[in-house]
Amino acid sequence: MKKLKYIALLGVMMAFFSGCEKLSLDLTPESSVADGNFWKSPEQFESFIAGVHSRLRTYESNFMVLGELRADVFGDTPFSGEATQGWERFWFNTINSENPGLSNYAGIYNLVNQLNLLIYKTEPATNLTDANRSYYLGQAYGLRALCYFHLLRSWGKTIIITDPSITFDINNLAKAVSSESDVMDLIKGDIQKSEENFGTNYSFKYNDKAFWSKAATMMLKAEVYLWSSRRMGGGTTDATTAKNALTEIQTQLPTLGLMTNFRDVFTSSSVPASKNNKEVIFVLRNALLEYQMGGGSYASTFLPQSNLIINFWDSISATKISNAVENYSGGLLRAPVRKSAFWSFRDQDSRKLVSAKGAYTENAGVFTLAGCYINKFPGVMDAGSRKIADDYIVYRYADLLLMLAEARSLLGENPANEINLVRQRAYGAEYSEAVWGYPNQPVDTDINEALLRERFLEFLGEGKRWYDLCRFGESYVFKYTTATEDYQLLWPIDKTTLTNNRLLDQTPGY
């Protein structure tokens, strides 16, 4: 059975089918010789699909930056003596045209071009069964919609490219942006095409949730239509579409559900079964000795150096933090979790210690919190060091429940059931609906605040918080982050990209 070990074939293919290395649309044309020798068998299509998913996971770090680093999760001074090394511009929201934080639209158009090529080659292919052709197109259109949704939420107006590089006039590559409404139309259209091609097939390819699926398309559909409902005038019509997408998943995949123990959602990747646990809907696959989160950059951003962390204490065990346990390979803490974020969790909430690790100083038996770092992805010990080979979770069942609660709230329906399922898992044996359940917590007097808080507690460190705040509206962005102006909801375009594509204008405000 094929797995997401994307071996050397991927590198060969990507050399043949290169995409946008600069958002200038400075494309390396596809090799006609290579292309003439490819796409000859179902196995080659299958390999290309695997390659696309492999390329997707190389954007893990950028997805985290786009989706969370500018919010209210990270940002204290590194407590262990390390330095932020420029990362502070994200949580201080001081990115600008000179220091944009990310270049080349986060490289997302590289993947877009691969997906365009896949669609271009798959639609007329005569060497595929109808079932395989439809499944591949379902994946391709769904993934392209995901890419453009990241671009829309991050840059607003953006460039629409739906043809692969082989169809371009190499002498006329500059292209202007399209309106947000046109980009949203493309996203919704791709989602519809993905749905149509998947049809009633809700299976997970190779029984592996690291491949895009009908369920992933429907999760994306719900997220897109909630965004459209709140920010683009879609109102209750789009909220209804989101609700229906989520309830369809529940109907078609009744085996999905919450893991009983929150820690088990993120169990070490040394346990193969954890990679496809019942809560997971779509992940980016990482594995020991094959690929670490962010290509290894996760540890060098979010986890402390082993020779520094041993100077601090774990207050729970009342012992020094040990290299035998922590010892992160390549650890360099540049983005610590805010202590205020850590304190947002009640002690009874099981998500607290799973989401973040507190490092304490000790004086005469009194522990004082020095700082925190993300603890959600435990990694696996290998040769005396801890490798972060966990899957990066894009969609899971808790997200389904909380998006469904959000859709219900927009429609004037009661969201209590979905919210309380998440809270009940969080508090476990401590759960009492009268104390912890909706609408019995003080935050519950405002449903938007209740949903945002629950999503904050549930998804800390999963690349969702900034997008959540933006979806609910700029007032929430200004309330919870350091951003103070409307233009800061979007990202600036780096100067190299602007220089290479003269039809581009800088994001207004920057």
C-alpha positions as CSV (number, residue, x, y, z in Angstrom):
1,M,0.0,0.0,0.0
2,K,1.3,3.4,-0.9
3,K,2.2,5.7,1.9
4,L,3.1,9.4,2.1
5,K,6.8,8.6,2.0
6,Y,7.4,10.7,-1.1
7,I,10.8,9.3,-2.0
8,A,13.1,10.5,-4.7
9,L,10.4,10.4,-7.5
10,L,9.0,13.6,-6.1
11,G,12.2,15.5,-6.6
12,V,12.5,14.3,-10.1
13,M,9.0,15.3,-10.9
14,M,9.3,18.7,-9.4
15,A,12.4,19.3,-11.5
16,F,10.4,18.5,-14.6
17,F,7.3,20.5,-13.6
18,S,8.6,23.6,-11.9
19,G,6.3,26.4,-10.9
20,C,6.5,29.9,-9.6
21,E,9.7,30.5,-7.7
22,K,8.9,34.2,-7.6
23,L,5.5,35.6,-7.6
24,S,6.7,37.6,-10.5
25,L,5.3,34.6,-12.4
26,D,8.9,34.1,-13.4
27,L,8.3,30.5,-14.4
28,T,10.6,27.8,-15.6
29,P,8.8,26.2,-18.5
30,E,8.0,22.5,-18.2
31,S,10.4,20.2,-20.0
32,S,8.7,19.0,-23.2
33,V,10.8,15.8,-23.1
34,A,10.0,15.1,-19.6
35,D,6.4,15.8,-20.0
36,G,6.3,13.6,-23.1
37,N,7.6,10.7,-21.0
38,F,5.2,11.3,-18.1
39,W,1.5,10.8,-17.6
40,K,1.7,7.5,-19.4
41,S,0.3,5.3,-16.7
42,P,-2.0,5.4,-13.7
43,E,1.0,4.9,-11.5
44,Q,2.5,8.1,-12.8
45,F,-0.6,10.0,-12.0
46,E,-0.6,8.4,-8.6
47,S,3.0,9.4,-8.0
48,F,2.3,13.0,-8.9
49,I,-0.6,13.1,-6.5
50,A,1.7,11.9,-3.7
51,G,4.2,14.6,-4.8
52,V,1.6,17.3,-4.5
53,H,0.8,16.2,-1.0
54,S,4.5,16.2,-0.1
55,R,4.9,19.7,-1.4
56,L,1.9,20.8,0.6
57,R,3.6,19.8,3.9
58,T,6.6,22.0,3.1
59,Y,4.3,25.0,3.8
60,E,3.6,24.0,7.4
61,S,5.7,26.8,8.8
62,N,4.2,29.4,6.5
63,F,0.7,28.2,7.4
64,M,1.5,28.7,11.1
65,V,2.9,32.1,10.5
66,L,-0.1,33.2,8.4
67,G,-2.7,31.6,10.7
68,E,-1.4,32.3,14.2
69,L,1.9,34.3,14.7
70,R,0.2,37.7,14.5
71,A,-2.4,36.8,17.1
72,D,-2.4,36.7,20.9
73,V,-0.8,33.3,21.4
74,F,3.0,33.9,21.1
75,G,5.1,36.8,22.0
76,D,6.8,37.0,25.4
77,T,10.5,37.6,25.6
78,P,12.2,34.1,25.4
79,F,12.7,33.2,29.0
80,S,15.6,30.9,28.5
81,G,18.1,33.4,27.2
82,E,17.4,33.0,23.5
83,A,16.4,35.8,21.1
84,T,13.3,36.4,18.9
85,Q,15.6,37.2,16.0
86,G,13.0,39.3,14.1
87,W,10.0,37.1,14.8
88,E,8.7,39.7,17.2
89,R,7.5,41.7,14.1
90,F,4.6,39.2,13.8
91,W,3.0,39.5,17.2
92,F,3.8,43.2,17.4
93,N,2.3,43.6,14.0
94,T,5.1,45.7,12.8
95,I,5.5,44.0,9.4
96,N,5.8,46.4,6.5
97,S,7.0,46.7,2.9
98,E,10.6,46.6,4.1
99,N,10.1,43.7,6.5
100,P,7.1,41.8,5.2
101,G,7.7,38.7,7.2
102,L,7.0,36.4,4.3
103,S,8.1,36.7,0.7
104,N,6.6,35.5,-2.6
105,Y,3.1,35.1,-1.2
106,A,4.4,32.4,1.2
107,G,5.3,30.3,-1.9
108,I,1.8,29.1,-2.3
109,Y,1.7,29.7,-6.0
110,N,4.3,27.0,-6.4
111,L,1.7,24.5,-5.3
112,V,-1.0,26.2,-7.3
113,N,0.9,25.6,-10.4
114,Q,1.4,21.9,-9.6
115,L,-2.4,21.6,-9.1
116,N,-3.1,23.4,-12.3
117,L,-0.9,21.0,-14.1
118,L,-2.5,18.0,-12.4
119,I,-6.0,19.2,-13.5
120,Y,-4.8,20.0,-17.0
121,K,-3.4,16.5,-17.5
122,T,-6.1,14.6,-15.6
123,E,-9.2,15.9,-17.2
124,P,-8.5,14.6,-20.7
125,A,-6.5,11.5,-19.6
126,T,-7.6,8.3,-21.4
127,N,-5.4,5.9,-19.4
128,L,-7.4,6.4,-16.1
129,T,-10.5,4.7,-15.0
130,D,-13.5,7.1,-14.5
131,A,-13.3,6.5,-10.8
132,N,-9.6,7.3,-10.5
133,R,-9.9,10.4,-12.7
134,S,-12.8,11.7,-10.6
135,Y,-11.0,11.0,-7.3
136,Y,-7.8,12.8,-8.5
137,L,-9.8,15.8,-9.7
138,G,-11.7,15.9,-6.4
139,Q,-8.3,16.1,-4.6
140,A,-6.8,18.7,-7.1
141,Y,-9.8,21.1,-7.0
142,G,-10.1,20.8,-3.2
143,L,-6.4,21.5,-2.6
144,R,-6.4,24.4,-5.1
145,A,-9.4,25.9,-3.2
146,L,-7.4,25.5,0.0
147,C,-4.5,27.4,-1.5
148,Y,-6.5,30.3,-2.7
149,F,-8.4,30.5,0.6
150,H,-5.1,31.1,2.3
151,L,-4.2,33.7,-0.3
152,L,-7.6,35.5,0.1
153,R,-7.5,35.6,3.9
154,S,-3.9,36.8,3.9
155,W,-3.6,39.2,1.0
156,G,-7.2,40.0,0.0
157,K,-7.0,40.8,-3.7
158,T,-4.7,38.3,-5.3
159,I,-3.6,36.8,-8.6
160,I,-5.7,34.2,-10.1
161,I,-3.8,31.5,-12.1
162,T,-5.7,28.5,-13.3
163,D,-3.5,27.3,-16.2
164,P,-0.2,25.4,-15.7
165,S,3.0,27.1,-16.7
166,I,3.1,25.2,-20.1
167,T,0.2,27.3,-21.4
168,F,1.8,30.7,-20.6
169,D,3.4,33.1,-23.0
170,I,6.8,33.1,-21.5
171,N,7.4,36.7,-22.7
172,N,4.2,38.1,-21.1
173,L,4.0,36.7,-17.5
174,A,3.1,39.8,-15.5
175,K,-0.4,39.6,-14.1
176,A,-2.6,41.9,-12.0
177,V,-4.6,40.9,-9.0
178,S,-8.3,40.0,-9.1
179,S,-10.9,41.3,-6.7
180,E,-11.7,39.5,-3.4
181,S,-15.1,38.6,-4.8
182,D,-13.6,37.1,-7.9
183,V,-11.1,35.1,-5.8
184,M,-14.0,33.9,-3.6
185,D,-16.0,32.9,-6.7
186,L,-13.0,30.8,-7.8
187,I,-12.7,29.1,-4.4
188,K,-16.4,28.3,-4.2
189,G,-16.3,27.0,-7.8
190,D,-13.3,24.8,-7.1
191,I,-15.1,23.4,-4.0
192,Q,-18.1,22.6,-6.1
193,K,-16.0,20.8,-8.7
194,S,-14.2,18.9,-5.9
195,E,-17.6,17.8,-4.5
196,E,-18.9,16.8,-7.9
197,N,-15.8,14.7,-8.7
198,F,-15.8,13.0,-5.4
199,G,-19.5,12.3,-5.7
200,T,-20.6,10.1,-2.8
201,N,-17.1,8.7,-2.2
202,Y,-16.3,9.6,1.4
203,S,-13.5,7.1,1.6
204,F,-10.0,8.0,2.8
205,K,-7.4,7.0,0.1
206,Y,-5.4,4.1,1.3
207,N,-7.3,4.6,4.6
208,D,-4.9,7.5,5.2
209,K,-6.1,10.9,6.3
210,A,-2.9,12.5,5.0
211,F,-4.6,12.5,1.5
212,W,-7.2,15.1,0.6
213,S,-10.7,13.6,0.7
214,K,-14.3,14.5,0.3
215,A,-14.5,15.1,4.1
216,A,-11.6,17.6,3.8
217,T,-13.4,19.4,1.0
218,M,-16.6,19.7,3.1
219,M,-14.6,21.0,6.1
220,L,-13.0,23.6,3.8
221,K,-16.4,24.4,2.4
222,A,-17.8,25.1,5.8
223,E,-14.8,27.3,6.7
224,V,-15.0,29.2,3.4
225,Y,-18.8,29.8,3.7
226,L,-18.5,30.9,7.3
227,W,-15.9,33.5,6.1
228,S,-18.2,34.5,3.3
229,S,-21.1,34.7,5.7
230,R,-19.4,37.1,8.1
231,R,-17.0,39.1,5.9
232,M,-18.4,39.1,2.3
233,G,-22.1,39.6,2.7
234,G,-23.1,35.9,2.5
235,G,-25.2,36.2,5.6
236,T,-27.6,33.4,6.6
237,T,-27.5,31.8,3.1
238,D,-23.8,31.0,3.4
239,A,-24.1,30.1,7.1
240,T,-26.7,27.5,6.1
241,T,-24.4,26.1,3.4
242,A,-21.7,25.8,6.1
243,K,-24.0,24.1,8.5
244,N,-25.2,21.6,5.8
245,A,-21.6,20.7,4.8
246,L,-20.7,19.9,8.4
247,T,-23.8,17.9,9.1
248,E,-23.3,15.9,5.9
249,I,-19.8,14.9,7.2
250,Q,-21.4,13.7,10.4
251,T,-24.0,11.7,8.4
252,Q,-21.6,10.1,6.0
253,L,-18.8,9.4,8.5
254,P,-20.4,8.4,11.7
255,T,-17.1,6.9,12.9
256,L,-15.6,10.3,13.3
257,G,-15.6,11.8,16.8
258,L,-13.7,13.3,19.6
259,M,-10.9,11.3,21.2
260,T,-11.8,10.7,24.9
261,N,-8.4,12.1,26.1
262,F,-7.2,15.4,24.6
263,R,-3.6,14.3,24.7
264,D,-4.4,11.3,22.5
265,V,-5.3,13.6,19.6
266,F,-1.6,14.4,19.4
267,T,-0.1,11.2,20.5
268,S,3.5,10.7,19.4
269,S,4.0,9.7,15.8
270,S,5.9,6.6,17.1
271,V,2.4,5.1,17.5
272,P,1.2,4.5,13.9
273,A,-2.4,4.3,14.8
274,S,-2.4,7.8,16.1
275,K,-1.9,9.1,12.7
276,N,-5.4,8.2,11.7
277,N,-7.2,8.5,15.0
278,K,-11.0,9.0,14.8
279,E,-10.7,12.8,15.4
280,V,-8.4,13.5,12.5
281,I,-10.0,14.6,9.2
282,F,-7.0,15.9,7.3
283,V,-3.3,16.2,8.3
284,L,0.1,17.0,6.7
285,R,2.1,13.8,7.2
286,N,5.4,13.8,9.0
287,A,7.4,10.8,10.1
288,L,10.6,9.9,11.9
289,L,13.6,9.6,9.6
290,E,11.5,11.0,6.8
291,Y,10.3,14.5,7.5
292,Q,9.9,16.7,10.6
293,M,7.4,19.4,11.1
294,G,8.2,22.5,9.1
295,G,11.1,20.6,7.5
296,G,12.8,20.8,10.9
297,S,12.1,24.5,11.4
298,Y,9.4,23.9,14.0
299,A,11.8,23.0,16.7
300,S,14.1,26.0,15.8
301,T,11.2,28.4,16.3
302,F,8.9,27.1,19.0
303,L,11.0,24.8,21.3
304,P,13.9,25.7,23.6
305,Q,17.5,24.7,23.5
306,S,18.2,21.6,25.5
307,N,21.2,23.1,27.3
308,L,19.0,26.1,28.5
309,I,15.7,24.5,29.4
310,I,17.4,22.2,31.9
311,N,17.9,25.3,34.1
312,F,14.1,25.4,34.7
313,W,11.6,23.4,36.7
314,D,8.5,21.5,36.0
315,S,6.1,22.6,38.8
316,I,3.9,19.5,38.4
317,S,6.6,17.0,39.2
318,A,8.6,19.5,41.3
319,T,11.7,18.4,39.4
320,K,14.2,20.0,37.0
321,I,13.3,19.7,33.4
322,S,15.3,16.8,32.0
323,N,17.3,16.5,28.8
324,A,16.3,12.8,28.8
325,V,12.7,14.0,28.1
326,E,12.9,17.4,26.5
327,N,16.2,17.5,24.5
328,Y,14.7,18.9,21.3
329,S,16.8,18.3,18.2
330,G,17.6,21.8,16.9
331,G,15.6,23.6,19.5
332,L,15.8,27.4,19.4
333,L,13.0,29.2,21.2
334,R,12.1,32.3,19.1
335,A,8.4,32.3,19.6
336,P,7.4,31.4,23.2
337,V,3.8,31.1,24.2
338,R,2.6,34.1,26.1
339,K,2.1,33.5,29.9
340,S,-1.2,35.2,29.5
341,A,-2.3,32.6,27.0
342,F,-1.2,29.8,29.4
343,W,-3.2,31.5,32.2
344,S,-6.2,31.7,30.0
345,F,-6.8,28.0,30.7
346,R,-8.4,26.9,34.0
347,D,-6.4,24.3,35.9
348,Q,-9.3,21.8,35.5
349,D,-9.0,22.1,31.7
350,S,-7.0,19.1,30.4
351,R,-6.0,21.2,27.3
352,K,-3.8,23.5,29.4
353,L,-0.8,21.2,29.9
354,V,-1.2,19.5,26.6
355,S,-1.2,22.8,24.7
356,A,1.7,24.6,26.5
357,K,4.5,23.7,28.9
358,G,5.4,26.0,31.7
359,A,9.0,26.5,32.7
360,Y,9.5,27.6,36.3
361,T,12.1,29.0,38.6
362,E,12.3,27.6,42.1
363,N,13.1,29.3,45.4
364,A,12.7,27.5,48.7
365,G,9.9,25.3,47.2
366,V,8.1,28.2,45.6
367,F,7.7,28.0,41.9
368,T,7.4,31.1,39.7
369,L,6.4,30.8,36.0
370,A,9.4,32.1,33.9
371,G,7.9,31.3,30.5
372,C,6.0,28.8,28.3
373,Y,6.5,27.0,25.0
374,I,4.2,24.9,22.8
375,N,3.7,21.3,24.0
376,K,1.0,20.1,21.7
377,F,3.3,18.0,19.4
378,P,5.3,15.7,21.6
379,G,7.6,14.3,18.9
380,V,9.5,11.0,19.4
381,M,12.8,10.2,21.0
382,D,15.5,9.1,18.5
383,A,19.1,8.5,19.4
384,G,18.8,10.6,22.6
385,S,17.1,13.6,21.1
386,R,13.4,14.4,20.5
387,K,12.4,14.8,16.8
388,I,9.2,16.6,16.0
389,A,7.8,14.1,13.5
390,D,4.1,14.6,14.4
391,D,1.5,15.2,11.8
392,Y,0.4,18.8,11.3
393,I,-3.4,18.8,11.8
394,V,-5.4,20.9,9.3
395,Y,-8.9,19.7,10.2
396,R,-10.2,17.6,13.1
397,Y,-13.6,16.8,14.5
398,A,-13.4,19.4,17.3
399,D,-13.1,22.0,14.5
400,L,-16.2,20.5,12.9
401,L,-18.2,20.8,16.1
402,L,-17.1,24.4,16.8
403,M,-17.7,25.5,13.2
404,L,-21.1,23.9,13.4
405,A,-21.8,25.8,16.6
406,E,-20.8,29.0,14.9
407,A,-23.1,28.3,11.9
408,R,-26.0,27.6,14.3
409,S,-25.3,30.8,16.1
410,L,-25.4,32.8,12.9
411,L,-28.8,31.1,12.1
412,G,-30.3,31.9,15.5
413,E,-30.1,28.2,16.6
414,N,-28.8,26.8,19.9
415,P,-25.1,25.9,19.7
416,A,-25.0,24.4,23.2
417,N,-24.7,20.7,22.1
418,E,-21.6,21.2,20.0
419,I,-19.9,23.6,22.4
420,N,-20.6,21.3,25.4
421,L,-19.2,18.2,23.6
422,V,-15.9,20.0,23.3
423,R,-16.0,21.3,26.9
424,Q,-17.0,18.0,28.3
425,R,-13.9,16.4,26.7
426,A,-11.7,19.2,28.0
427,Y,-12.8,18.9,31.6
428,G,-13.3,15.2,31.7
429,A,-14.3,13.9,35.2
430,E,-14.3,17.5,36.4
431,Y,-17.1,18.4,33.9
432,S,-20.3,19.8,35.3
433,E,-22.7,21.4,32.8
434,A,-23.9,23.7,35.4
435,V,-20.4,25.0,36.0
436,W,-18.5,24.5,32.7
437,G,-21.2,24.0,30.1
438,Y,-22.7,26.5,27.7
439,P,-24.4,28.9,28.5
440,N,-23.2,28.8,32.1
441,Q,-19.8,30.4,32.0
442,P,-19.5,34.2,32.2
443,V,-18.1,34.4,28.6
444,D,-21.2,32.8,27.3
445,T,-23.3,36.0,27.6
446,D,-21.8,36.8,24.2
447,I,-21.9,33.9,21.8
448,N,-19.1,35.3,19.6
449,E,-16.8,35.7,22.6
450,A,-17.7,32.2,23.8
451,L,-16.9,30.7,20.4
452,L,-13.6,32.6,20.0
453,R,-12.5,31.6,23.5
454,E,-13.4,28.0,23.0
455,R,-11.5,27.9,19.7
456,F,-8.5,29.7,21.4
457,L,-8.4,27.0,24.1
458,E,-8.9,24.1,21.7
459,F,-6.6,25.0,18.8
460,L,-3.8,26.9,20.4
461,G,-0.7,26.2,18.3
462,E,-2.6,24.8,15.3
463,G,-2.4,27.9,13.1
464,K,-6.0,29.1,13.4
465,R,-6.3,32.0,15.9
466,W,-5.4,34.9,13.6
467,Y,-7.8,33.7,10.9
468,D,-10.5,33.1,13.5
469,L,-10.3,36.7,14.8
470,C,-10.3,38.1,11.2
471,R,-13.3,36.0,10.3
472,F,-15.3,37.3,13.3
473,G,-14.4,40.9,12.4
474,E,-11.7,43.6,12.8
475,S,-13.1,44.6,16.2
476,Y,-12.0,41.3,17.6
477,V,-8.6,41.6,15.9
478,F,-8.1,45.0,17.5
479,K,-9.3,43.8,20.9
480,Y,-7.0,40.7,21.2
481,T,-3.9,41.6,19.1
482,T,-1.6,44.5,18.7
483,A,-3.0,45.5,15.3
484,T,-4.8,48.9,15.3
485,E,-5.7,49.6,11.7
486,D,-7.9,47.9,9.2
487,Y,-5.1,47.4,6.6
488,Q,-3.2,45.3,9.2
489,L,-5.6,42.5,8.7
490,L,-3.8,41.7,5.5
491,W,-0.1,41.2,4.6
492,P,2.3,43.4,2.7
493,I,3.8,42.2,-0.6
494,D,7.6,42.0,-0.5
495,K,9.5,44.3,-2.8
496,T,11.1,41.6,-4.9
497,T,7.7,40.3,-5.9
498,L,6.5,43.8,-6.7
499,T,9.6,44.4,-8.8
500,N,9.3,41.2,-10.7
501,N,5.6,41.7,-11.5
502,R,5.0,45.3,-12.5
503,L,1.3,44.9,-12.7
504,L,1.1,44.4,-8.9
505,D,0.4,47.1,-6.4
506,Q,1.3,47.0,-2.8
507,T,-1.4,46.0,-0.3
508,P,-3.2,49.3,0.6
509,G,-1.9,50.8,3.8
510,Y,1.6,49.4,3.4
